[in-house]
Amino acid sequence: MDFKEWIVAEYQDKDSRRGDLAYDIARDKRFPRGSDRAVLSNYVKWVRNGSKESRIAFSEAYRAYRSWQKKNIDAAVIAEIKRLEARIMELEGIEQETRKEDWPETSYKAKSYIDGTEEGARLSKSVGQVVPSPLK
């Protein structure tokens, strides 16, 4: 949500400096989109011939907007991280199941033998041969 959308949604119906600014911005079809402070501030100051009062209102509103934006971005980032963590865990579970299903028991024995584990060597001797591993 850019600054114009935010200020109109938050303050347009308020009886305050920010409310007056929101009212003016809502009706100004040329008000810049985006959230770049310098662009917006210059527009208020030079294009709209902003009074000191309107420039103060803009500065206060912009600080409130950045605070609101930070809180919402932080919440969105946290939600996305949680979603990705859940997806990773889901994929890791699928990968573990796939490994167990795709490899025959003898291949596990051969892989263990190739890896040099004691149990792999014992199992491979009982089978009598080393079965090629699908990893090669």
N, C-alpha and C positions, 0 to 999 in steps of 0.2 A: 504494500500500500504506500503510495507516494504521499508527499506532504499535503498536497491539495485535497486528496481523498480523505486523509486523516483529519485535517483541521475542520473540514466541512462536517464530517461525521461526528466529531467530538464537540464542536463549539457553535455550530451555525445557529442553534436556537437559544444560546446563552446570552444573557444581558451583561456583557463584560467587554473589555478591550479585545480579548481573543474572539469573542462572539461577533463583534463588529467586523474584525478582520476576516473571520470565516465567512460572514455574510457577503463581504465585498469580493473575496476570492471565488466564492461559489458562482457569482454572477459575471465574473471576468473570464470571458472565453479565451483570452490570450494569456492567462496566467500560466507560467511554465509548468510542464509535467516534470516529475523527478523529485529528487531530494537533495540536490546540491545546494548547500547553504549560500554560497557566493552568488549563484545565479538567481536564486529566489530573493535574497536580500537586495541585490542590485535592482531587481524588477520592482520590488516594493518601494525602494528609495528613489529611483530615477524614472521609471516608466509610469508608475502610479503617483509620482510626486508625493511620496509618503511623508506625512508629518512625523515629528519626533515621537508622538504618541503611537502612531501605527508602526513605526520601526521598533519601538520598545515592545509593543504587543507581538510583533513578528519574532523578535529575539526570544521572548519568553515562550512563545508557542513552539518555536523550533527546538528549544531545549527540552520541552515536554515531549515533543515528537521523538527526538533522539532517545530519550529515556524509555518511552513506550516501545520504540523500535528495538532497542537492546533487549528488553524483557521478552518481547515476542520472538525475536531471533534466537535468543538463548533457549526458550521453550521449544522452538521448532527444531533446533539442532539436537537437543536432548532427546526429543521424540524420534528423530531420524536415527540417532545413534542406537537407541533401544531397538528400533525396527531392524536395523542392519545386524545387530548382535543376535537377535532372534533368528534371522535368516541364516546367518553363519552357523549357528548351532544346529539348525535344521539341516543344512547342507552337510555338515560334518557327520551328523547321524546317518544320513543317506549314504555318505561315502563309506562309513564303517560297515553298514549293512551290505553294501555292494561288494566290498572287499571279501567279506565272509562268504557271500553267495557265489561269487565268480571264480574263486580259487578252489580247486579240489583239495581234499585233505592231504594228498601226497605232495601237492605243490607247496603247501605250508611247510611240510616236513623238509622238502628240498630247500626252500627259502631259508628255513631255520638253520639247516646244515651249511648252506652257503654263507650265511651271516656268522657262522661259527658259534652258535649257542650250544650248550651241552645237551639240552633236550633234543634239539634238531639233529645233532650227531647220533644220539641214541636211537631216535626214531628212524633215521635214514638207514642205520645198520640193520634194524629189524625188518625193514622193507627189502633190503638187499641191494638197493640201487638208489642213485640220486636222480630224482625226476626233474627235468628242466623246469626252471622257474619262468613264469610268464613275464617277469620283469626284464629278462634279457632281450 
